[in-house]
Amino acid sequence: MSRKIKTDRVDWKHVLNLKNFLHLVFGTGLAVLSMKGFMIPNKFLDGGITGISILLHEIFHVNISLLVIVLNVLFIYLGYRRIGKTFAVQTTIAVFLLALGLLFIQVPTFTNDKLLIATFGGFLIGAGVGVVIRGGGVIDGSEVVAVFTRRRTGLSNSEIIMMFNTVIFFIAAIQFGLETAMYSVITYFTATRATNYVVDGIEEFTAMHIISGKHDEVKSLLVNDMGKGITVYKGERGYLPGSFDIKTDADIIVTIVTRLEIKQIQDAVSLIDPKAFMYVYGIKEASGGILKPKAHAS
């Protein structure tokens, strides 16, 4: 029921939010700067719909603004089906802003150095995609295509995107040469890293697990001294090689931290219990509880 409500209604308050609209404008502006100043003049590709647009533009000399709109129509429809009308509306706005920018904004070619093109061109378009995502839309549809086809293929999102982009870079190698295709892979990698950084930020949340014989002191440190929320699982510790039968009850302390806090907590816990076992892993999203505020587009 909740999914149907989300799909069938547009949150116009979110769509018309000035901050979100500025995200879309600024993000598409960065993408235009990258595409016209670095990538298109040098026949460098990014992955996904952007890469296909540049590829078809160079092979068939079709206006790239038209390609950006036409190739994203299916993606916008899939986004509407899988994510919702609000997402589809904001993505439509972002795609048209990108197309208009590519059509009317004149950008000089900044450099012909292949490494600079791959690095700065990739960074700018990746940052632009990330800013647009923070505004609630997208200008490249490969990830939504991956989500839509995952159940039908049994492959993961990453595997589908990788196959999708492999075809693009293979055609680029045939059309523009192997060297250009390899530099395009660097462009795509740089863009992906920049997008992840802009979307997740330096404060990407991380789950931290701590197992210590001095668990009460560790709990007090996290909650009372550092102001963190914790969850405690009841478990067992021991089962070591040579003493498999020796085990004791243990509290497994879990807290959500940012990357900047990991080292600080590790050092503080080590002072309490040098033998404490700690491990961390990244998480995609966290909400509720006691979390350090994280910037969102809405």
Backbone bond lengths (Angstrom), bond angles and torsions (degrees), N, CA, C in turn:
res aa  C-N    CA-C-N  psi(-1)  N-CA   C-N-CA  omega(-1)  CA-C   N-CA-C  phi
1 M - - - 1.462 - - 1.520 111.46 -
2 S 1.353 117.16 -45.23 1.453 120.37 -178.44 1.526 111.40 -63.06
3 R 1.331 115.75 -37.15 1.465 118.93 179.32 1.521 111.05 -65.74
4 K 1.311 117.32 -37.77 1.459 120.60 -179.88 1.515 110.41 -65.06
5 I 1.354 116.89 -41.95 1.451 120.37 178.59 1.513 109.98 -62.25
6 K 1.345 116.91 -44.03 1.458 121.21 -179.10 1.525 110.78 -62.69
7 T 1.329 117.15 -38.46 1.457 121.26 -175.88 1.522 111.55 -75.45
8 D 1.334 117.26 -36.32 1.450 120.44 -170.36 1.518 114.12 -91.06
9 R 1.329 118.55 -1.63 1.456 120.23 -179.33 1.521 110.67 -127.70
10 V 1.322 115.77 139.36 1.460 121.08 175.49 1.520 108.95 -95.38
11 D 1.305 117.22 127.72 1.463 121.97 176.17 1.532 107.69 -83.47
12 W 1.332 115.52 86.88 1.463 119.59 -175.15 1.528 111.79 -66.27
13 K 1.311 118.11 -25.95 1.464 120.30 175.95 1.518 109.93 -62.32
14 H 1.319 116.32 -39.87 1.462 120.97 178.23 1.528 110.82 -72.51
15 V 1.334 116.78 -41.09 1.465 120.74 -178.82 1.529 111.06 -64.15
16 L 1.335 116.90 -42.09 1.465 121.48 -175.16 1.522 112.90 -89.24
17 N 1.318 117.92 2.06 1.461 120.88 177.81 1.522 110.06 -61.42
18 L 1.342 116.89 127.83 1.465 121.18 -175.47 1.524 111.50 -61.01
19 K 1.315 117.19 -40.99 1.470 120.77 -178.59 1.522 110.33 -62.44
20 N 1.318 116.76 -43.63 1.464 120.20 178.81 1.525 111.28 -63.75
21 F 1.336 116.51 -41.52 1.468 119.67 179.88 1.530 111.14 -64.87
22 L 1.323 116.70 -39.58 1.468 119.84 177.86 1.521 110.80 -65.03
23 H 1.333 117.31 -34.70 1.459 120.41 174.46 1.535 110.32 -60.24
24 L 1.326 115.72 -44.39 1.467 119.55 -179.32 1.528 110.91 -64.03
25 V 1.339 116.32 -43.87 1.466 120.40 -179.03 1.524 110.69 -64.80
26 F 1.328 116.89 -48.50 1.463 120.39 -177.30 1.527 111.10 -66.17
27 G 1.325 116.54 -41.01 1.462 120.54 -179.40 1.521 112.16 -64.62
28 T 1.330 116.61 -45.83 1.465 119.03 178.26 1.531 110.91 -67.52
29 G 1.332 117.17 -31.22 1.456 120.33 175.93 1.518 112.11 -62.28
30 L 1.337 116.54 -42.79 1.463 120.43 176.58 1.529 111.19 -63.23
31 A 1.336 115.94 -39.61 1.472 119.98 178.91 1.521 111.08 -64.25
32 V 1.344 116.97 -42.46 1.467 120.56 177.69 1.524 110.19 -62.24
33 L 1.326 116.90 -44.16 1.464 121.44 179.21 1.524 110.88 -58.16
34 S 1.328 116.37 -42.94 1.463 120.59 -179.86 1.522 111.73 -68.16
35 M 1.329 116.29 -47.61 1.459 120.32 -174.46 1.527 112.12 -67.13
36 K 1.341 117.36 -44.14 1.462 120.23 -175.66 1.526 112.73 -86.44
37 G 1.328 117.52 -27.03 1.450 119.95 -177.62 1.518 114.28 -92.49
38 F 1.354 116.68 -21.88 1.455 119.88 -176.77 1.528 113.00 -126.17
39 M 1.320 117.49 -54.34 1.452 121.14 -164.04 1.528 113.88 -82.05
40 I 1.325 118.43 -55.48 1.464 121.11 -174.42 1.530 112.72 -61.38
41 P 1.338 119.30 -46.33 1.473 118.25 -179.16 1.521 113.73 -62.21
42 N 1.339 116.67 -24.36 1.464 120.60 -176.38 1.523 112.93 -108.85
43 K 1.351 115.93 8.11 1.468 121.90 178.09 1.529 112.40 58.66
44 F 1.332 116.06 38.32 1.454 121.50 174.99 1.523 108.59 -95.36
45 L 1.327 115.82 143.71 1.455 120.90 -177.41 1.516 111.13 -114.47
46 D 1.316 114.96 150.52 1.456 122.86 162.84 1.519 105.65 -100.84
47 G 1.309 118.06 176.25 1.463 119.77 175.14 1.519 111.33 -82.16
48 G 1.311 116.08 -178.93 1.457 122.05 171.81 1.518 114.38 67.79
49 I 1.343 114.91 -153.72 1.456 121.66 -175.73 1.525 111.46 -64.19
50 T 1.334 116.30 -36.69 1.466 119.46 178.03 1.519 110.98 -60.98
51 G 1.328 116.45 -44.64 1.455 120.56 178.91 1.513 112.41 -62.69
52 I 1.328 116.83 -42.14 1.469 120.61 178.36 1.523 110.46 -63.57
53 S 1.339 116.46 -39.96 1.468 120.41 -179.63 1.525 110.85 -61.13
54 I 1.333 116.87 -46.71 1.466 120.49 179.66 1.526 110.20 -65.06
55 L 1.322 116.26 -41.12 1.463 120.71 -179.55 1.523 111.64 -61.28
56 L 1.325 117.18 -48.97 1.468 120.75 -179.79 1.529 111.17 -67.63
57 H 1.325 115.46 -34.56 1.468 119.69 177.20 1.529 111.17 -61.50
58 E 1.321 116.92 -41.63 1.463 120.53 -177.99 1.533 111.97 -75.78
59 I 1.324 117.00 -34.77 1.472 120.10 -177.15 1.525 111.46 -78.19
60 F 1.348 116.50 -46.91 1.469 120.40 -173.11 1.522 113.29 -107.56
61 H 1.341 117.74 -3.49 1.464 123.15 177.52 1.532 111.94 59.41
62 V 1.326 115.46 35.15 1.464 120.98 174.54 1.526 108.02 -83.83
63 N 1.335 115.97 144.35 1.464 120.42 178.73 1.523 109.86 -55.37
64 I 1.338 116.51 126.66 1.461 119.67 -173.48 1.522 112.06 -69.34
65 S 1.332 118.11 -28.73 1.470 120.04 177.19 1.523 110.62 -63.43
66 L 1.322 116.19 -41.28 1.463 120.81 177.44 1.525 110.38 -64.28
67 L 1.335 117.28 -41.92 1.464 120.92 179.47 1.520 111.67 -62.92
68 V 1.328 116.61 -41.79 1.464 120.48 -179.91 1.527 110.68 -59.40
69 I 1.334 116.35 -40.83 1.467 119.82 -179.69 1.524 111.12 -71.72
70 V 1.328 116.52 -49.52 1.474 121.00 -175.36 1.532 110.92 -63.25
71 L 1.321 117.43 -45.48 1.463 120.28 -176.99 1.519 112.60 -69.43
72 N 1.331 116.75 -22.61 1.461 119.26 -179.30 1.526 113.39 -90.80
73 V 1.342 117.32 -8.60 1.465 119.56 -179.15 1.528 110.77 -59.08
74 L 1.333 116.65 -49.39 1.460 120.71 179.28 1.520 110.37 -61.78
75 F 1.309 116.57 -41.99 1.456 120.87 179.36 1.530 111.83 -61.53
76 I 1.336 116.97 -42.30 1.467 120.30 178.88 1.530 109.84 -62.73
77 Y 1.325 116.51 -39.88 1.468 119.89 178.00 1.527 111.14 -63.79
78 L 1.331 116.27 -44.13 1.465 119.41 178.02 1.519 111.10 -63.84
79 G 1.338 116.48 -38.38 1.455 120.02 176.88 1.519 111.82 -63.07
80 Y 1.310 116.59 -38.60 1.460 121.06 176.29 1.529 110.94 -63.17
81 R 1.333 116.52 -42.97 1.465 120.92 -179.31 1.519 112.29 -67.83
82 R 1.336 117.39 -40.27 1.459 120.98 -171.60 1.521 113.64 -95.77
83 I 1.333 117.54 -26.62 1.461 119.72 -172.61 1.518 112.16 -117.96
84 G 1.330 118.02 -47.80 1.450 118.81 177.69 1.513 113.33 146.65
85 K 1.325 115.64 166.96 1.456 121.50 -177.40 1.521 111.95 -67.83
86 T 1.319 117.26 -37.98 1.462 119.55 -179.25 1.524 110.48 -60.37
87 F 1.325 115.86 -45.63 1.456 120.64 177.31 1.526 110.79 -60.99
88 A 1.330 116.88 -42.42 1.461 120.82 -178.84 1.523 111.36 -64.15
89 V 1.331 117.09 -40.86 1.472 120.70 179.65 1.518 110.40 -65.06
90 Q 1.339 117.59 -45.87 1.463 119.75 -178.20 1.529 111.72 -69.09
91 T 1.314 116.68 -33.61 1.460 119.64 176.19 1.523 110.68 -67.81
92 T 1.336 117.31 -39.15 1.460 121.14 176.16 1.525 110.62 -59.25
93 I 1.329 116.10 -44.38 1.466 120.35 177.96 1.525 110.27 -60.47
94 A 1.340 116.23 -46.59 1.468 120.54 -178.31 1.522 111.49 -62.79
95 V 1.327 117.08 -42.19 1.471 120.94 -179.19 1.529 110.60 -64.44
96 F 1.334 117.54 -43.24 1.460 119.89 179.04 1.524 111.55 -68.13
97 L 1.314 117.89 -35.64 1.464 120.26 175.28 1.524 110.38 -62.89
98 L 1.329 116.60 -41.60 1.467 120.40 178.45 1.519 110.36 -64.26
99 A 1.337 116.63 -45.02 1.463 120.20 -179.29 1.527 111.28 -62.97
100 L 1.332 117.01 -42.47 1.463 120.67 179.43 1.529 110.90 -65.95
101 G 1.334 115.93 -39.41 1.453 119.65 178.27 1.520 111.79 -63.31
102 L 1.329 116.34 -43.13 1.470 119.94 178.50 1.523 111.69 -66.22
103 L 1.329 116.85 -28.41 1.463 120.71 -177.22 1.530 112.30 -81.35
104 F 1.335 116.67 -40.64 1.465 119.43 -169.36 1.532 114.83 -109.39
105 I 1.309 119.09 -24.25 1.467 120.45 -176.29 1.524 109.72 -85.91
106 Q 1.301 115.84 126.06 1.459 121.42 178.69 1.535 109.62 -94.97
107 V 1.317 115.72 123.37 1.463 121.36 -179.01 1.527 108.58 -126.53
108 P 1.321 118.33 127.72 1.468 119.66 178.81 1.529 111.25 -71.97
109 T 1.313 116.15 157.20 1.463 120.34 174.50 1.526 108.67 -74.05
110 F 1.303 117.32 118.11 1.460 120.89 -172.57 1.522 113.27 -76.08
111 T 1.319 117.10 -37.39 1.461 120.24 -176.01 1.522 110.10 -160.88
112 N 1.318 115.52 158.00 1.456 120.95 173.09 1.524 111.45 -112.64
113 D 1.324 116.35 4.97 1.461 121.24 177.67 1.528 108.98 -72.64
114 K 1.330 116.68 120.71 1.456 120.93 -172.36 1.532 113.03 -61.98
115 L 1.326 116.88 -40.66 1.458 119.35 -178.91 1.526 111.33 -68.10
116 L 1.329 116.98 -39.79 1.464 120.27 177.25 1.528 111.03 -65.30
117 I 1.331 116.41 -39.05 1.465 119.77 177.99 1.525 110.29 -62.07
118 A 1.337 115.76 -48.31 1.464 119.91 -178.17 1.516 111.24 -63.03
119 T 1.334 116.96 -39.46 1.459 120.82 -175.57 1.527 111.90 -76.68
120 F 1.335 116.24 -58.56 1.458 119.41 -174.86 1.529 112.09 -77.19
121 G 1.334 116.78 -35.57 1.456 118.48 175.23 1.520 111.20 -63.02
122 G 1.330 116.27 -44.12 1.460 120.19 177.79 1.512 112.44 -64.55
123 F 1.333 116.48 -41.50 1.469 119.65 -179.77 1.518 111.29 -63.51
124 L 1.333 117.08 -44.91 1.464 120.40 -177.05 1.523 112.11 -65.58
125 I 1.352 116.81 -44.95 1.466 117.10 -178.60 1.526 110.57 -71.38
126 G 1.343 117.40 -34.19 1.458 119.60 176.66 1.509 111.93 -65.38
127 A 1.339 116.61 -42.93 1.459 120.50 177.15 1.521 110.41 -63.30
128 G 1.341 116.37 -39.88 1.456 119.77 178.71 1.519 112.17 -62.50
129 V 1.325 116.41 -44.91 1.474 120.38 177.34 1.527 110.18 -60.21
130 G 1.337 117.13 -42.59 1.458 120.82 179.87 1.514 112.87 -63.30
131 V 1.338 116.87 -42.18 1.469 120.55 179.19 1.528 110.65 -64.70
132 V 1.335 116.76 -40.02 1.465 120.32 177.59 1.537 110.25 -62.87
133 I 1.323 116.76 -41.48 1.471 120.19 177.80 1.526 110.40 -60.63
134 R 1.323 117.06 -40.97 1.466 119.87 177.96 1.520 111.37 -65.55
135 G 1.334 116.79 -22.65 1.463 120.30 176.17 1.513 113.51 -86.21
136 G 1.340 116.86 -3.96 1.459 120.48 175.18 1.513 115.41 103.59
137 G 1.331 117.76 3.30 1.459 120.04 179.84 1.512 111.47 -127.15
138 V 1.316 115.89 -169.36 1.463 122.27 178.54 1.525 107.40 -149.82
139 I 1.351 116.93 148.55 1.466 120.16 174.58 1.521 111.27 -115.38
140 D 1.328 116.94 7.64 1.464 120.67 176.94 1.519 108.12 -140.84
141 G 1.337 116.02 125.08 1.449 119.72 -169.06 1.505 118.28 -97.04
142 S 1.337 118.71 7.87 1.460 119.09 -172.96 1.528 112.43 -64.71
143 E 1.337 117.43 -34.71 1.461 119.03 -177.86 1.519 111.33 -69.88
144 V 1.331 118.08 -39.38 1.460 120.24 178.14 1.522 110.09 -68.63
145 V 1.336 117.23 -37.64 1.463 120.41 174.69 1.521 109.46 -58.99
146 A 1.332 116.82 -40.72 1.461 120.87 179.47 1.516 111.29 -63.62
147 V 1.332 116.65 -43.28 1.462 120.28 178.80 1.525 110.34 -62.33
148 F 1.334 116.34 -41.04 1.462 120.87 -176.68 1.522 112.19 -68.50
149 T 1.336 116.84 -34.20 1.468 120.00 -175.49 1.521 113.49 -96.10
150 R 1.322 117.42 -5.59 1.469 119.81 -174.70 1.529 112.01 -59.04
151 R 1.326 117.65 -45.89 1.464 120.05 -177.80 1.527 111.75 -65.79
152 R 1.309 116.69 -29.94 1.453 119.84 -176.81 1.528 112.34 -80.23
153 T 1.327 116.88 -24.55 1.459 119.84 -177.40 1.520 113.27 -105.45
154 G 1.324 117.98 -22.81 1.457 121.13 -175.75 1.515 113.41 79.59
155 L 1.349 117.58 3.85 1.455 122.01 179.80 1.524 109.91 -94.02
156 S 1.330 116.42 158.95 1.459 121.20 176.91 1.517 110.28 -78.18
157 N 1.356 116.05 165.69 1.463 120.23 176.93 1.525 111.25 -55.48
158 S 1.338 116.37 -46.64 1.463 120.92 -176.90 1.525 111.16 -62.14
159 E 1.322 117.18 -40.33 1.464 120.62 -179.88 1.525 111.36 -66.27
160 I 1.331 116.91 -40.52 1.463 120.36 179.57 1.525 110.44 -66.02
161 I 1.345 116.67 -45.52 1.464 120.88 179.20 1.524 110.25 -62.50
162 M 1.330 117.09 -40.92 1.456 120.61 179.88 1.524 110.36 -63.01
163 M 1.327 118.17 -44.24 1.466 121.28 177.97 1.529 110.70 -63.68
164 F 1.318 116.24 -42.11 1.454 122.88 179.18 1.522 110.25 -57.39
165 N 1.333 116.11 -48.87 1.462 120.80 -176.74 1.526 112.47 -75.96
166 T 1.333 117.23 -28.85 1.463 119.77 176.58 1.524 110.85 -60.21
167 V 1.326 116.54 -41.30 1.466 120.76 177.98 1.525 110.31 -62.38
168 I 1.353 116.36 -42.91 1.464 120.55 -179.97 1.524 110.71 -60.80
169 F 1.336 116.89 -48.51 1.458 120.24 -176.39 1.540 111.51 -71.00
170 F 1.323 117.01 -28.89 1.465 120.17 176.18 1.528 110.36 -66.12
171 I 1.330 115.85 -44.79 1.476 119.47 177.67 1.526 109.98 -64.82
172 A 1.347 116.45 -38.77 1.470 120.19 178.32 1.520 110.91 -61.71
173 A 1.334 117.18 -37.93 1.467 120.59 179.17 1.521 110.92 -64.27
174 I 1.337 116.30 -38.61 1.466 120.17 178.43 1.525 110.81 -69.80
175 Q 1.331 116.59 -41.58 1.452 120.92 -173.01 1.525 113.08 -80.95
176 F 1.335 117.09 -41.84 1.468 120.52 -172.15 1.526 113.64 -113.63
177 G 1.324 117.24 -6.80 1.454 119.93 -178.08 1.513 112.38 106.23
178 L 1.325 115.16 152.84 1.461 120.88 -176.04 1.522 112.07 -64.01
179 E 1.322 117.20 -38.38 1.465 120.04 -177.59 1.524 111.47 -62.34
180 T 1.325 116.79 -46.33 1.463 120.67 178.46 1.518 111.00 -62.09
181 A 1.332 117.20 -39.72 1.464 120.88 178.93 1.523 110.84 -63.53
182 M 1.335 116.74 -40.51 1.465 119.75 -179.83 1.526 111.07 -67.63
183 Y 1.324 116.43 -39.91 1.469 118.76 175.66 1.525 111.07 -66.35
184 S 1.323 117.13 -31.42 1.459 120.47 176.60 1.522 111.42 -65.32
185 V 1.339 116.60 -34.22 1.464 120.27 175.33 1.529 109.99 -62.43
186 I 1.343 116.53 -41.44 1.468 120.43 176.46 1.526 110.20 -62.80
187 T 1.330 116.42 -41.15 1.466 120.65 177.43 1.515 110.58 -58.58
188 Y 1.329 115.86 -46.13 1.469 120.49 -179.50 1.522 111.38 -63.91
189 F 1.320 116.66 -42.61 1.464 120.19 179.89 1.527 110.36 -63.22
190 T 1.324 117.40 -44.84 1.458 121.25 178.60 1.528 111.04 -62.12
191 A 1.322 116.19 -42.12 1.466 120.38 179.40 1.518 111.31 -63.47
192 T 1.325 116.67 -41.22 1.463 120.54 -179.80 1.517 111.13 -63.00
193 R 1.334 116.65 -44.70 1.461 120.35 179.29 1.529 111.11 -64.08
194 A 1.332 116.77 -40.98 1.462 119.87 179.67 1.526 110.91 -65.27
195 T 1.339 116.82 -41.12 1.465 120.26 177.92 1.517 110.91 -61.02
196 N 1.325 116.89 -46.94 1.466 120.28 -179.87 1.518 111.22 -60.58
197 Y 1.338 116.39 -39.85 1.458 119.78 -178.51 1.525 110.97 -66.79
198 V 1.343 116.91 -43.22 1.461 120.09 -179.15 1.527 111.00 -66.77
199 V 1.336 116.88 -41.12 1.466 120.70 -177.81 1.531 111.29 -71.29
200 D 1.337 116.38 -48.77 1.463 120.30 -176.48 1.517 112.41 -85.60
201 G 1.333 117.45 -31.49 1.450 121.32 -178.90 1.512 111.86 73.95
202 I 1.323 115.02 174.42 1.454 120.26 179.09 1.517 111.12 -69.08
203 E 1.343 116.83 -15.28 1.453 120.83 -177.70 1.532 111.43 -101.97
204 E 1.304 117.18 35.22 1.457 120.99 175.24 1.523 109.14 -56.85
205 F 1.326 116.78 132.82 1.457 120.21 -174.68 1.525 111.71 -75.06
206 T 1.321 115.11 147.39 1.450 123.50 -178.42 1.520 108.68 -135.58
207 A 1.334 116.40 136.54 1.465 120.76 174.98 1.527 108.58 -88.28
208 M 1.312 115.90 128.50 1.462 121.32 -177.88 1.524 109.07 -118.07
209 H 1.341 116.86 124.61 1.463 123.25 179.33 1.524 109.04 -108.56
210 I 1.306 115.54 133.91 1.468 121.01 -179.16 1.529 108.75 -130.19
211 I 1.328 115.81 126.32 1.468 121.56 175.86 1.519 106.89 -120.78
212 S 1.326 116.34 117.94 1.465 120.88 -174.13 1.525 110.47 -144.71
213 G 1.314 114.55 145.78 1.460 119.46 174.01 1.513 111.96 -68.70
214 K 1.317 116.94 -19.71 1.467 121.83 178.37 1.525 108.83 -106.99
215 H 1.321 114.50 53.89 1.462 119.36 -172.10 1.517 113.70 -64.66
216 D 1.353 117.24 -33.68 1.467 118.78 -179.90 1.528 111.28 -64.41
217 E 1.326 116.80 -39.37 1.459 120.06 178.66 1.528 110.82 -68.60
218 V 1.323 116.38 -37.33 1.465 120.17 178.41 1.526 110.14 -66.32
219 K 1.323 116.97 -41.75 1.466 120.35 177.48 1.526 110.65 -59.89
220 S 1.329 116.43 -45.00 1.465 120.66 179.83 1.530 110.76 -62.75
221 L 1.317 116.21 -39.99 1.464 119.93 178.58 1.520 110.95 -60.16
222 L 1.336 116.37 -49.24 1.456 120.53 -175.97 1.525 112.66 -66.85
223 V 1.327 115.99 -44.15 1.466 120.28 -173.94 1.523 111.83 -82.49
224 N 1.345 116.55 -52.24 1.464 120.37 -172.57 1.520 113.81 -82.96
225 D 1.330 116.88 -35.99 1.466 119.54 -177.16 1.526 113.13 -91.83
226 M 1.341 116.88 -35.36 1.462 119.86 -175.36 1.520 113.45 -108.78
227 G 1.326 117.72 -5.86 1.457 120.42 176.42 1.511 114.94 68.54
228 K 1.329 117.02 26.33 1.455 120.94 -179.20 1.530 110.75 -93.36
229 G 1.330 116.06 149.54 1.452 120.30 170.10 1.523 108.95 -86.86
230 I 1.306 116.79 146.76 1.460 120.13 -178.85 1.522 110.01 -132.88
231 T 1.318 115.03 158.27 1.459 123.40 168.62 1.519 106.80 -126.96
232 V 1.334 116.72 140.80 1.461 120.47 -176.27 1.526 109.44 -120.50
233 Y 1.334 115.48 123.68 1.458 121.82 173.85 1.524 108.41 -101.38
234 K 1.312 115.64 142.41 1.456 120.35 175.27 1.520 109.41 -89.96
235 G 1.336 115.67 126.07 1.449 119.61 -178.27 1.514 111.53 -145.69
236 E 1.312 115.35 -161.64 1.467 122.16 179.08 1.526 108.88 -131.67
237 R 1.311 115.52 147.04 1.451 120.69 174.25 1.518 108.82 -124.27
238 G 1.301 115.82 157.93 1.461 120.58 -176.91 1.512 109.50 127.44
239 Y 1.338 116.12 -133.96 1.467 121.99 177.73 1.541 111.80 53.47
240 L 1.330 115.79 42.76 1.457 119.91 -178.51 1.525 110.71 -87.24
241 P 1.338 117.93 154.10 1.466 120.01 175.82 1.525 110.77 -58.41
242 G 1.298 116.79 129.97 1.459 121.47 -178.40 1.509 114.05 90.36
243 S 1.351 117.01 -15.49 1.473 120.47 177.63 1.525 108.83 -144.28
244 F 1.323 114.59 49.83 1.454 120.61 -174.60 1.526 112.60 -60.60
245 D 1.314 118.30 -33.33 1.461 121.72 -175.68 1.519 113.05 -78.80
246 I 1.317 117.71 -8.48 1.465 120.57 -178.65 1.528 108.91 -91.39
247 K 1.317 115.23 120.98 1.469 119.55 179.63 1.523 108.95 -148.39
248 T 1.298 115.79 154.92 1.467 122.40 178.12 1.520 109.12 -137.86
249 D 1.326 115.60 155.80 1.464 119.71 174.86 1.520 109.49 -67.23
250 A 1.309 116.10 147.17 1.462 119.94 -178.41 1.518 109.71 -145.67
251 D 1.334 114.62 146.86 1.463 121.42 171.42 1.527 108.39 -94.31
252 I 1.316 116.64 125.00 1.460 121.13 177.02 1.525 106.68 -98.51
253 I 1.313 115.90 109.45 1.463 122.06 -174.37 1.530 108.82 -92.56
254 V 1.332 115.66 126.97 1.457 121.45 -179.97 1.525 109.09 -120.40
255 T 1.316 116.20 131.18 1.463 120.84 175.26 1.521 109.02 -139.70
256 I 1.311 116.59 153.12 1.461 122.17 179.51 1.525 108.33 -102.55
257 V 1.312 116.08 124.33 1.460 121.51 -175.66 1.527 109.31 -130.64
258 T 1.327 116.07 169.65 1.453 120.91 170.36 1.517 108.06 -95.62
259 R 1.326 115.64 165.54 1.464 119.66 -178.77 1.521 111.78 -61.15
260 L 1.340 116.89 -28.99 1.454 119.95 -179.11 1.522 112.48 -71.89
261 E 1.331 117.21 -19.16 1.462 120.84 -176.49 1.524 113.38 -95.19
262 I 1.334 118.00 -11.86 1.463 120.46 -172.61 1.520 111.81 -59.66
263 K 1.325 116.89 -52.43 1.459 120.83 -176.70 1.515 111.50 -63.23
264 Q 1.312 116.99 -39.44 1.458 121.17 179.16 1.525 111.20 -60.10
265 I 1.332 116.56 -45.66 1.463 120.17 -179.57 1.521 110.98 -70.02
266 Q 1.322 117.22 -40.92 1.467 119.86 178.53 1.530 111.17 -58.43
267 D 1.326 117.25 -44.44 1.464 120.50 179.81 1.525 111.41 -65.29
268 A 1.340 116.90 -41.42 1.467 120.37 -178.56 1.519 111.02 -67.18
269 V 1.343 117.30 -41.41 1.466 120.49 179.19 1.520 110.14 -67.07
270 S 1.320 118.50 -37.46 1.467 122.06 -179.62 1.528 111.54 -64.25
271 L 1.316 117.13 -30.29 1.466 119.86 176.57 1.526 110.95 -68.47
272 I 1.330 116.27 -33.85 1.466 120.29 177.63 1.511 110.93 -76.82
273 D 1.331 117.04 -46.09 1.460 122.15 -177.43 1.527 109.24 -143.80
274 P 1.335 117.22 97.41 1.472 120.64 -179.27 1.528 113.29 -59.93
275 K 1.338 117.78 -20.52 1.452 121.75 -178.66 1.535 113.00 -95.24
276 A 1.313 116.47 5.30 1.468 119.89 -178.95 1.531 110.40 -61.10
277 F 1.332 115.41 139.92 1.469 121.08 178.04 1.522 108.12 -98.86
278 M 1.340 116.08 124.32 1.463 121.09 -178.25 1.518 109.87 -130.63
279 Y 1.318 116.35 140.51 1.459 119.86 172.14 1.528 109.05 -146.65
280 V 1.340 115.24 151.91 1.460 121.08 -176.19 1.527 109.27 -131.54
281 Y 1.309 115.27 154.90 1.462 120.49 170.82 1.523 109.20 -152.76
282 G 1.326 115.62 148.70 1.451 121.25 -177.97 1.512 112.02 -72.19
283 I 1.322 115.60 148.50 1.463 121.77 176.42 1.524 108.26 -126.72
284 K 1.323 116.11 149.52 1.458 121.08 -175.01 1.520 112.57 -76.14
285 E 1.309 118.03 -35.75 1.458 120.45 -174.96 1.507 109.26 -155.59
286 A 1.323 116.61 146.53 1.458 122.45 175.52 1.511 108.31 -144.53
287 S 1.323 117.00 138.90 1.460 120.87 178.23 1.515 109.09 -149.57
288 G 1.325 115.48 159.61 1.454 120.63 -179.45 1.517 111.56 77.87
289 G 1.333 115.81 -179.97 1.453 120.09 178.85 1.519 111.25 65.19
290 I 1.321 115.48 -153.33 1.459 121.22 179.60 1.514 107.11 -107.32
291 L 1.320 115.90 100.31 1.458 121.64 179.48 1.508 108.81 -125.30
292 K 1.318 115.20 147.46 1.460 119.82 172.69 1.504 107.89 -67.34
293 P 1.337 119.10 130.18 1.462 120.87 -177.33 1.522 112.10 -53.69
294 K 1.310 115.21 138.23 1.457 121.40 179.99 1.510 108.51 -125.94
295 A 1.298 116.83 136.68 1.467 121.18 -174.77 1.508 110.82 -65.07
296 H 1.329 116.41 136.60 1.465 122.36 174.45 1.515 108.91 -129.72
297 A 1.296 113.56 159.45 1.472 117.56 -176.93 1.520 112.73 -74.01
298 S 1.331 117.12 -28.43 1.446 118.79 -173.85 1.505 112.47 -83.07
